[in-house]
Amino acid sequence: MFVIRGLIEGREGEVEVSWFPLGLERRRDAPDNRRGLVGDEEIIEQAILDELDGRIVSATPTGPSFRSDLDDPISTILLLTGYFRPWYRVDGDPPVVKIDPVPPDAVP
């Protein structure tokens, strides 16, 4: 489970959205969730539409790329953070994107 908090372009005030993993915990922790998402309704609706449309999200400008899949934590965090302005924060247990091999111009 992870929570993203921050600002979105064109809206005032901080918003948040949480993601819960598959399984019984998803229903128990957030019975009103939609595809594992709880929080700002506008972000949730956009994420669901992007998944249905097959939107591709990238971890870096040069990849790796992932098809939007709200059951996959890596795809989900990449999709959701793309809606937020810089300086958002992520709490909880966010997934780690493994990039192998690391591009030669990457910042460690």
Number of C-alpha atoms within 10 A of each C-alpha: 18 17 19 21 18 18 19 19 8 5 8 8 7 11 17 19 20 22 28 22 17 15 9 9 12 19 15 10 12 15 12 13 17 18 17 23 26 19 18 12 14 9 19 21 13 14 22 17 13 18 18 12 11 13 14 15 22 16 17 11 8 8 11 13 14 18 17 26 20 25 14 14 22 19 22 23 24 20 25 20 18 13 16 20 11 11 9 16 13 17 11 11 11 15 15 9 13 10 11 7 6 10 10 6 6 7 6 4
